[in-house]
Amino acid sequence: MRRFLLLIGLAILIPLTLLALGAKTESSKSVEAELKSLKSQVASLEKRVRTLETQLADRATKDVPLIIPQTPQAPKGWRKRQFNGIPYYVIPLQQNSNK
């Protein structure tokens, strides 16, 4: 009886082991193929990034304005004040010519 159970166990165990080993080699082949695909995709993306960086560098040097506009000066009569230690400015909206 023990031999019979041992033979049945081996008859089940051996095919399952071979099936698992076969599945492992097939999955490793698919993993290798996927890895190769991903490496080629990374290489193409790196090439694209390089071209975009050069385009950006070219555009950045062309779009820089040569003349920086000057900021307007504050009108006459403005006063600097403080409220609770925070500075603020009083700027007249109109210039009176009567003064």
C-alpha positions as CSV (number, residue, x, y, z in Angstrom):
1,M,0.0,0.0,0.0
2,R,2.8,2.4,0.8
3,R,4.5,1.6,-2.5
4,F,1.3,2.3,-4.3
5,L,0.9,5.7,-2.7
6,L,4.5,6.5,-3.3
7,L,4.2,5.6,-7.0
8,I,1.0,7.7,-7.4
9,G,2.7,10.6,-5.6
10,L,5.8,10.4,-7.9
11,A,3.5,10.1,-10.9
12,I,1.8,13.4,-10.0
13,L,5.0,15.1,-8.7
14,I,7.2,14.5,-11.7
15,P,4.9,15.9,-14.4
16,L,4.1,18.9,-12.2
17,T,7.9,19.6,-11.7
18,L,8.5,19.4,-15.4
19,L,5.6,21.6,-16.2
20,A,6.9,24.2,-13.7
21,L,10.4,24.1,-15.2
22,G,8.9,24.5,-18.7
23,A,6.8,27.4,-17.7
24,K,9.9,29.0,-16.1
25,T,11.9,28.8,-19.3
26,E,9.0,30.2,-21.3
27,S,8.4,33.1,-18.9
28,S,12.1,33.9,-18.8
29,K,12.1,34.1,-22.6
30,S,9.1,36.4,-22.5
31,V,10.8,38.5,-19.8
32,E,14.0,38.7,-21.9
33,A,11.9,39.8,-24.9
34,E,10.1,42.4,-22.8
35,L,13.4,43.7,-21.4
36,K,14.9,44.0,-24.9
37,S,11.8,45.9,-26.0
38,L,12.0,48.2,-23.0
39,K,15.7,48.9,-23.6
40,S,15.0,49.9,-27.2
41,Q,12.1,52.1,-26.0
42,V,14.4,53.8,-23.4
43,A,17.0,54.4,-26.1
44,S,14.5,56.0,-28.4
45,L,13.1,58.2,-25.6
46,E,16.6,59.3,-24.6
47,K,17.3,60.3,-28.3
48,R,14.0,62.3,-28.3
49,V,14.9,64.1,-25.1
50,R,18.3,65.1,-26.5
51,T,16.6,66.6,-29.6
52,L,14.0,68.4,-27.5
53,E,16.7,69.8,-25.2
54,T,18.7,71.2,-28.2
55,Q,15.5,72.7,-29.6
56,L,14.7,74.3,-26.2
57,A,18.3,75.6,-25.9
58,D,18.0,77.2,-29.4
59,R,14.6,78.7,-28.7
60,A,15.8,80.1,-25.3
61,T,18.6,82.0,-26.9
62,K,16.4,83.4,-29.6
63,D,13.5,84.5,-27.4
64,V,15.6,86.5,-24.9
65,P,14.8,90.3,-25.3
66,L,17.8,92.4,-26.0
67,I,16.5,95.5,-24.3
68,I,15.1,95.4,-20.8
69,P,12.2,97.9,-20.4
70,Q,12.7,100.4,-17.7
71,T,10.2,100.5,-14.8
72,P,8.4,103.8,-14.4
73,Q,9.5,106.0,-11.5
74,A,7.1,106.7,-8.7
75,P,5.2,110.0,-9.1
76,K,6.2,113.1,-7.1
77,G,4.5,113.4,-3.8
78,W,4.5,109.7,-2.8
79,R,5.2,109.0,0.9
80,K,6.4,105.9,2.7
81,R,4.5,105.1,5.9
82,Q,4.3,102.2,8.3
83,F,1.4,100.4,10.0
84,N,2.2,97.9,12.7
85,G,5.8,97.7,11.3
86,I,4.6,97.0,7.7
87,P,5.6,99.6,5.2
88,Y,3.1,101.0,2.8
89,Y,3.1,103.8,0.3
90,V,0.7,106.7,-0.3
91,I,0.8,107.6,-4.0
92,P,-1.3,110.5,-5.3
93,L,-3.5,109.6,-8.2
94,Q,-3.5,113.0,-9.9
95,Q,-0.8,115.6,-10.1
96,N,-2.1,119.0,-9.0
97,S,-0.7,121.9,-11.1
98,N,-2.0,124.4,-8.5
99,K,0.8,123.6,-6.0
